[in-house]
Amino acid sequence: MKKYFSWIVAAVFAAWIVSGIRPPKNPTDFKLDEFGRLPVLANGRIQPLDSFARNTLLSIHGTQTVRPSTNDPAQTRILSAREWLLEVMANPEQADKRRIFRIESLDLRNLLGAREGRLGQLAQNELAPKLDEVIKGAQQLLKMEEDTGREPQLRNGYERDLMHLYQSMIMYKRLKNAIQPEDGRDFKAELKIFREAIPPALAALQQHQAGNFESARTNESIQLLSTFMGRYQDMTRWGHPMLAPPLNPKADRDAWSSIATNLLQAMRSAEFHPAIDYFAAMGSAWRENNPADFNKAVSDYQGWLVQHGLGAEMSKGKTEFFFNHLEPFYKTTLIYVVALLLGCGFWLNFAPWLRKSAYSLVILAFVLHTAGLIFRMWLEGRPPVTNLYSSAVFVGWGAVLLGIILERFYPEGIGVVTASCVGFITLIIAHNLALGGDTMEMMRAVLDTNVWLATHVVIIHIGYAATFLAGFLGLIYIARGFFTRTLSQETAKGLVRMAYGTICFATLFTFVGTVLGGLWADQSWGRFWGWDPKENGALLIVLANATLLHARWGGMIRDRGLMAFTIFGNIITAWSWFGTNMLGVGLHSYGFMDKGFKWLVIFVASQVAFTLIATVPVRYWRSFQDNAGESPRDGGANPSNSAITDATPAAPFR
């Protein structure tokens, strides 16, 4: 059974991945998947409503689903992001009962009375009594920062949480006004009255302009139209995203507009954008629990989009919807965790089937990781690295690839553990970066793409991945050598060779990547080097790797010193990768994540701790003690395959 265990494990996870190819099951008779495929313009790009819903809910709530709240017995099941979005737009009074606003600061939680769950969570109707306090507090904070020039990065936990809540409430209100005024109850019927009121009102206005003030009926028509105008003008302040595509196929493909804007335009021309009626029909059908009318409106709108030359947008929406449903990076993260556990298990009893199982899972996860990267590149039409999110995904991918190569040449579980560990950590970082919003948003103008950008970002991030991989090899060396008795002389020497080769690789790629970055900067900004924090960080990585190699070649450090130095490389790389963005200055300060500062400090502190452990005299290392002669491989003393004893000079630990 153990002989085929690795194949069985890989087959089970492969079947799980393939199951994601099947279309999602609708929990109701409403065709929510077809609704989620409809294209919209948001965050500067065309995307399906499903992506917009997921990104918005993730930013507000922290997850891509909404669980039932105890404050409403009618809530009995989990809502998907697209179902939640439809509820907010079409049935806001029901959506107001759902606890989606997350509050992390204890002070803010106490102020608002949020005490449910790990994070305080409140619904819109629970926030209503404290709404004025939230708005006032946020506006005072913004004014204080404007008056004093204080950077947003300096906000404390309470202030960050207050601003997040304030921005989430603004976004929520915008969604409630996306397809109808938030106080609307049957927008389809309201549109009928509005459409009938326009002709007599326009005629009355012409009579007024001609000086013919006729009757009270004329005034009533104008007053009715004025009422509608007030409603829709208020709606334009909030309506988001852009749901109405351009009517002219030859117009700019990004010339989308909001429903509210088109409603105001209809007052002047009496011509209604078809998207208004289609979304009104969807909203009213959803509110009335009428799946047949809802499905018909969605299908008719899809047909209209294709007929009016928007087939490419429809196709992109379907493709991105499939990518969202497949969730390649989420599944990859879970597979890395299982591979990591199996790899660590191998070190406990050295059962070959554990290493083979972990290795097969890492390869499977890498294939899925690669597929996700290529899929994103196809959807974006950009290089693999365009923002911090994509950089985290790519660095993890590069480290896993190098780990697989190491495991191929040194089948001791080391490559598997490092690959799965770095892959898991980087994807967790990417997930937290996704909390900031759309991860496929348009690149900043300062990052206009050219051949130098495409090659620079790829090569420099491969260098990051290699440097991190070498650092994690150093962590394994010290952790196993100091805390356990599993580090044999042979394994220690193998780890050193792996780290040394990886650092040579990392030095080449970080150096070439930095030079290519200078060429790109020369074309984009008119200077090769400007001592920008990000540029300085990249240079520090090159210098750190080069210093390590020269120290090794000059005999200033041996095995233990080399491995300690690789861990120091983790600190330099983390600073260059994330720390420079947290400064909020320079041309590379995009993608700022102030919440990441705490985790960066924790990571740096952990690396410093391991570096200090490396300086502890080798007689205190467990793999160096007398009783370490019992080899875990064979269960007894084995001088030819044991950790070093006091009687034998410990070359790997010098």
Secondary structure, DSSP 8 states (H G I E B T S, - for coil): -GGGHHHHHHHHHHHHHHHTTS----SSSS-HHHHHT-EEEETTEEEEHHHHHHHHHHHHHSSSEE---TT-TT--S-EEHHHHHHHHHH-HHHHTTSEEEEE--HHHHHHHT--SSSSEEEEHHHHGGGHHHHHHHHHHHHHHHHHH---GGG--HHHHHHHHHHHHHHHHHHHHTSSS-TT-S-HHHHHHHHHHHHHHHHHHHHHHHTT----HHHHHHHHHHHHHHHHHHHHHTT--SB-B--SSTTS-TT--B-HHHHHHHHHHH----HHHHHHHHHHHHHHTT-HHHHHHHHHHHHHHHHHTT-HHHHHHHHHHHHHHHH-HHHHHHHHHHHHHHHHHHHHHH--HHHHHHHHHHHHHHHHHHHHHHHHHHHHHTS-S-SSHHHHHHHHHHHHHHHHHHHHHHS-SSHHHHHHHHHHHHHHHHHHHHGGGS-TT----GGG---HHHHHHHHHHHHHHHHHHHHHHHHHHHHIIIII-S---HHHHHHHHHHHHHHHHHHHHHHHHHHHHHHHHHHHHHS-S----HHHHHHHHHHHHHHHHHHHHHTTS--HHHHHHHHHHHHHHHHIIIIIHHHT--STT--S--TTHHHHHHHHHHHHHHHHHHHTS-GGGSGGGSGGGGEETTTTEE-GGGS---TTS--GGG-
